[in-house]
Amino acid sequence: MPDTQKPARRFRRRPDARPEELLAAALTVFGEQGYRATTLEEVAKRAGVSKGTVYLYFASKDDLFRAMVEKYVIALLELAEARAREHTGSASALLESMIRTMWNALSQPEMVCLTRLIQSELPQFPEIQRYYWEHVIQRHRRLLRAIVERGITAGEFRPQALTIVPTMVPSLIVHLNHVRALFGGLDPDAPTPEDQVALIVSLVFDGIRPRTPAPQRRKA
């Protein structure tokens, strides 16, 4: 059969397809469809490659998910850890910077989808759930705890900050971004993202700064 009459192939293999492109496609597909419904075929289709190309880099959907988390979540943690190590100012300034960075990262649409997936589906997949707990949640808490301990030692924070900051602050930011994504277009009183993060910073620092004793009233 002449070449001009050969049937068109469904996929044209791209020899230059790189893992980064597959991970970007995976982030979108996992976010849109959830963990259970996502298939390697759909990720390959979104990246414009054959399913076989995906298997050149990732042995399974679990491997692909872990690699995606490493690129889009753990990489951010590594940058934050480096910034904390290099910081020479106050713990308060460092913590505020971390809160704003956390807000900016978790307010991105693809990250909103990813955190929603993590909350709703990972309990059904214990191995992936444990992986995310150990490599993301625990690591992030250690980072925030180290910043808080620095602030407690310097007298900037009260001891309760060890509970408030590492566990409550990330949950607050995730939840508020979910609410913004779901209902922001319907809420005429919703603050702008800039105002909202400023309010979060104010709320957190009002809760963790040392409290000065109230002045005692003089007896008549």
LOBAKOL-984512 format. One record per residue (C-alpha): residue number from 0; residue in three letters; x negated, y, z. Coordinates in pm, whole numbers, plus 50000, padded with zeros to 5 digits. Layout:
<sites>
SITE, NUM, Ala, X, Y, Z .
...
</sites>
This chain:
<sites>
SITE, 0, Met, 50000, 50000, 50000 .
SITE, 1, Pro, 49853, 50342, 49912 .
SITE, 2, Asp, 49762, 50561, 50207 .
SITE, 3, Thr, 50029, 50814, 50112 .
SITE, 4, Gln, 50297, 50551, 50169 .
SITE, 5, Lys, 50183, 50429, 50508 .
SITE, 6, Pro, 50440, 50490, 50784 .
SITE, 7, Ala, 50355, 50781, 51015 .
SITE, 8, Arg, 50220, 50681, 51354 .
SITE, 9, Arg, 50425, 50786, 51653 .
SITE, 10, Phe, 50116, 50911, 51835 .
SITE, 11, Arg, 49801, 51060, 51697 .
SITE, 12, Arg, 49526, 50973, 51938 .
SITE, 13, Arg, 49327, 51276, 52043 .
SITE, 14, Pro, 48967, 51174, 52103 .
SITE, 15, Asp, 48908, 51499, 52288 .
SITE, 16, Ala, 49191, 51443, 52536 .
SITE, 17, Arg, 49050, 51504, 52882 .
SITE, 18, Pro, 49169, 51400, 53228 .
SITE, 19, Glu, 49246, 51765, 53307 .
SITE, 20, Glu, 49515, 51772, 53038 .
SITE, 21, Leu, 49668, 51451, 53170 .
SITE, 22, Leu, 49669, 51585, 53526 .
SITE, 23, Ala, 49840, 51907, 53415 .
SITE, 24, Ala, 50106, 51702, 53239 .
SITE, 25, Ala, 50140, 51479, 53546 .
SITE, 26, Leu, 50198, 51777, 53774 .
SITE, 27, Thr, 50482, 51894, 53552 .
SITE, 28, Val, 50642, 51553, 53510 .
SITE, 29, Phe, 50617, 51452, 53876 .
SITE, 30, Gly, 50766, 51788, 53972 .
SITE, 31, Glu, 51054, 51762, 53727 .
SITE, 32, Gln, 51141, 51395, 53761 .
SITE, 33, Gly, 51015, 51290, 54102 .
SITE, 34, Tyr, 50775, 51013, 54190 .
SITE, 35, Arg, 50997, 50712, 54130 .
SITE, 36, Ala, 51129, 50826, 53792 .
SITE, 37, Thr, 50794, 50936, 53653 .
SITE, 38, Thr, 50630, 50695, 53408 .
SITE, 39, Leu, 50289, 50695, 53249 .
SITE, 40, Glu, 50464, 50696, 52911 .
SITE, 41, Glu, 50632, 51026, 52994 .
SITE, 42, Val, 50307, 51179, 53117 .
SITE, 43, Ala, 50133, 51067, 52799 .
SITE, 44, Lys, 50412, 51211, 52587 .
SITE, 45, Arg, 50395, 51544, 52770 .
SITE, 46, Ala, 50017, 51555, 52718 .
SITE, 47, Gly, 50050, 51463, 52350 .
SITE, 48, Val, 49856, 51138, 52374 .
SITE, 49, Ser, 49928, 50767, 52366 .
SITE, 50, Lys, 49996, 50569, 52681 .
SITE, 51, Gly, 49670, 50387, 52619 .
SITE, 52, Thr, 49482, 50713, 52658 .
SITE, 53, Val, 49624, 50754, 53006 .
SITE, 54, Tyr, 49497, 50409, 53098 .
SITE, 55, Leu, 49147, 50508, 52991 .
SITE, 56, Tyr, 49134, 50727, 53302 .
SITE, 57, Phe, 49399, 50603, 53545 .
SITE, 58, Ala, 49481, 50242, 53628 .
SITE, 59, Ser, 49828, 50312, 53766 .
SITE, 60, Lys, 50082, 50577, 53854 .
SITE, 61, Asp, 49947, 50577, 54210 .
SITE, 62, Asp, 49597, 50652, 54081 .
SITE, 63, Leu, 49731, 50931, 53862 .
SITE, 64, Phe, 49921, 51085, 54154 .
SITE, 65, Arg, 49615, 51075, 54379 .
SITE, 66, Ala, 49400, 51235, 54110 .
SITE, 67, Met, 49662, 51505, 54058 .
SITE, 68, Val, 49670, 51579, 54432 .
SITE, 69, Glu, 49290, 51600, 54439 .
SITE, 70, Lys, 49286, 51851, 54154 .
SITE, 71, Tyr, 49576, 52075, 54251 .
SITE, 72, Val, 49594, 52045, 54631 .
SITE, 73, Ile, 49269, 51917, 54777 .
SITE, 74, Ala, 49066, 52149, 54555 .
SITE, 75, Leu, 49247, 52443, 54716 .
SITE, 76, Leu, 49167, 52304, 55059 .
SITE, 77, Glu, 48800, 52281, 54968 .
SITE, 78, Leu, 48798, 52647, 54863 .
SITE, 79, Ala, 48971, 52746, 55186 .
SITE, 80, Glu, 48720, 52547, 55393 .
SITE, 81, Ala, 48431, 52715, 55214 .
SITE, 82, Arg, 48583, 53058, 55278 .
SITE, 83, Ala, 48624, 52977, 55646 .
SITE, 84, Arg, 48262, 52866, 55676 .
SITE, 85, Glu, 48138, 53186, 55514 .
SITE, 86, His, 48367, 53421, 55706 .
SITE, 87, Thr, 48184, 53650, 55948 .
SITE, 88, Gly, 48471, 53872, 56061 .
SITE, 89, Ser, 48745, 53818, 56313 .
SITE, 90, Ala, 48953, 53503, 56336 .
SITE, 91, Ser, 49263, 53720, 56294 .
SITE, 92, Ala, 49147, 53850, 55956 .
SITE, 93, Leu, 49059, 53497, 55845 .
SITE, 94, Leu, 49392, 53356, 55956 .
SITE, 95, Glu, 49589, 53629, 55780 .
SITE, 96, Ser, 49392, 53563, 55461 .
SITE, 97, Met, 49469, 53190, 55491 .
SITE, 98, Ile, 49840, 53253, 55542 .
SITE, 99, Arg, 49857, 53477, 55235 .
SITE, 100, Thr, 49659, 53228, 55027 .
SITE, 101, Met, 49886, 52947, 55143 .
SITE, 102, Trp, 50193, 53150, 55051 .
SITE, 103, Asn, 50062, 53236, 54705 .
SITE, 104, Ala, 49973, 52874, 54630 .
SITE, 105, Leu, 50293, 52718, 54762 .
SITE, 106, Ser, 50517, 52974, 54593 .
SITE, 107, Gln, 50412, 52858, 54246 .
SITE, 108, Pro, 50704, 52673, 54079 .
SITE, 109, Glu, 50507, 52353, 54021 .
SITE, 110, Met, 50394, 52347, 54384 .
SITE, 111, Val, 50750, 52402, 54505 .
SITE, 112, Cys, 50852, 52097, 54303 .
SITE, 113, Leu, 50558, 51895, 54434 .
SITE, 114, Thr, 50625, 51973, 54801 .
SITE, 115, Arg, 50993, 51891, 54751 .
SITE, 116, Leu, 50893, 51555, 54602 .
SITE, 117, Ile, 50659, 51488, 54894 .
SITE, 118, Gln, 50930, 51555, 55149 .
SITE, 119, Ser, 51205, 51359, 54975 .
SITE, 120, Glu, 51030, 51060, 54820 .
SITE, 121, Leu, 50698, 50977, 54983 .
SITE, 122, Pro, 50857, 50797, 55280 .
SITE, 123, Gln, 50968, 50537, 55024 .
SITE, 124, Phe, 50603, 50479, 54919 .
SITE, 125, Pro, 50404, 50416, 55239 .
SITE, 126, Glu, 50059, 50391, 55079 .
SITE, 127, Ile, 50097, 50721, 54896 .
SITE, 128, Gln, 50255, 50875, 55204 .
SITE, 129, Arg, 49955, 50774, 55417 .
SITE, 130, Tyr, 49714, 50902, 55153 .
SITE, 131, Tyr, 49881, 51244, 55151 .
SITE, 132, Trp, 49900, 51254, 55529 .
SITE, 133, Glu, 49531, 51175, 55578 .
SITE, 134, His, 49380, 51372, 55290 .
SITE, 135, Val, 49606, 51678, 55281 .
SITE, 136, Ile, 49817, 51730, 55594 .
SITE, 137, Gln, 49555, 51627, 55847 .
SITE, 138, Arg, 49273, 51803, 55664 .
SITE, 139, His, 49474, 52125, 55641 .
SITE, 140, Arg, 49558, 52105, 56010 .
SITE, 141, Arg, 49193, 52061, 56100 .
SITE, 142, Leu, 49107, 52374, 55905 .
SITE, 143, Leu, 49377, 52583, 56071 .
SITE, 144, Arg, 49294, 52440, 56413 .
SITE, 145, Ala, 48929, 52539, 56374 .
SITE, 146, Ile, 49031, 52896, 56288 .
SITE, 147, Val, 49264, 52911, 56587 .
SITE, 148, Glu, 48999, 52772, 56822 .
SITE, 149, Arg, 48765, 53045, 56702 .
SITE, 150, Gly, 49031, 53303, 56781 .
SITE, 151, Ile, 49107, 53158, 57125 .
SITE, 152, Thr, 48737, 53165, 57216 .
SITE, 153, Ala, 48716, 53529, 57106 .
SITE, 154, Gly, 49028, 53620, 57304 .
SITE, 155, Glu, 49228, 53700, 56989 .
SITE, 156, Phe, 49487, 53421, 57027 .
SITE, 157, Arg, 49657, 53255, 57318 .
SITE, 158, Pro, 49627, 52874, 57360 .
SITE, 159, Gln, 49977, 52810, 57225 .
SITE, 160, Ala, 49845, 52907, 56882 .
SITE, 161, Leu, 49699, 52555, 56857 .
SITE, 162, Thr, 50054, 52426, 56825 .
SITE, 163, Ile, 50212, 52713, 56636 .
SITE, 164, Val, 49961, 52761, 56354 .
SITE, 165, Pro, 49850, 52414, 56232 .
SITE, 166, Thr, 50195, 52252, 56237 .
SITE, 167, Met, 50461, 52521, 56227 .
SITE, 168, Val, 50318, 52778, 55987 .
SITE, 169, Pro, 50273, 52544, 55684 .
SITE, 170, Ser, 50623, 52403, 55739 .
SITE, 171, Leu, 50769, 52754, 55754 .
SITE, 172, Ile, 50599, 52856, 55430 .
SITE, 173, Val, 50707, 52540, 55248 .
SITE, 174, His, 51067, 52576, 55365 .
SITE, 175, Leu, 51096, 52943, 55275 .
SITE, 176, Asn, 50966, 52875, 54926 .
SITE, 177, His, 51219, 52597, 54882 .
SITE, 178, Val, 51497, 52836, 54984 .
SITE, 179, Arg, 51366, 53103, 54746 .
SITE, 180, Ala, 51357, 52854, 54460 .
SITE, 181, Leu, 51706, 52723, 54528 .
SITE, 182, Phe, 51898, 53037, 54624 .
SITE, 183, Gly, 51677, 53338, 54557 .
SITE, 184, Gly, 51873, 53438, 54249 .
SITE, 185, Leu, 52198, 53437, 54449 .
SITE, 186, Asp, 52081, 53625, 54757 .
SITE, 187, Pro, 52095, 54002, 54711 .
SITE, 188, Asp, 51931, 54053, 55052 .
SITE, 189, Ala, 51632, 53827, 54988 .
SITE, 190, Pro, 51303, 54010, 55048 .
SITE, 191, Thr, 51046, 54028, 54773 .
SITE, 192, Pro, 50768, 53767, 54791 .
SITE, 193, Glu, 50526, 54038, 54905 .
SITE, 194, Asp, 50760, 54152, 55182 .
SITE, 195, Gln, 50830, 53795, 55286 .
SITE, 196, Val, 50466, 53700, 55335 .
SITE, 197, Ala, 50410, 54024, 55527 .
SITE, 198, Leu, 50698, 53928, 55758 .
SITE, 199, Ile, 50552, 53580, 55805 .
SITE, 200, Val, 50216, 53729, 55903 .
SITE, 201, Ser, 50386, 53963, 56149 .
SITE, 202, Leu, 50595, 53682, 56299 .
SITE, 203, Val, 50296, 53453, 56342 .
SITE, 204, Phe, 50071, 53712, 56503 .
SITE, 205, Asp, 50348, 53832, 56734 .
SITE, 206, Gly, 50369, 53474, 56854 .
SITE, 207, Ile, 50001, 53395, 56903 .
SITE, 208, Arg, 49838, 53715, 57027 .
SITE, 209, Pro, 49768, 53734, 57402 .
SITE, 210, Arg, 50056, 53887, 57589 .
SITE, 211, Thr, 49988, 54175, 57818 .
SITE, 212, Pro, 50167, 54151, 58153 .
SITE, 213, Ala, 50466, 54377, 58187 .
SITE, 214, Pro, 50395, 54672, 58420 .
SITE, 215, Gln, 50532, 54617, 58768 .
SITE, 216, Arg, 50788, 54862, 58894 .
SITE, 217, Arg, 50696, 55057, 59198 .
SITE, 218, Lys, 50914, 55001, 59497 .
SITE, 219, Ala, 51115, 55298, 59603 .
</sites>
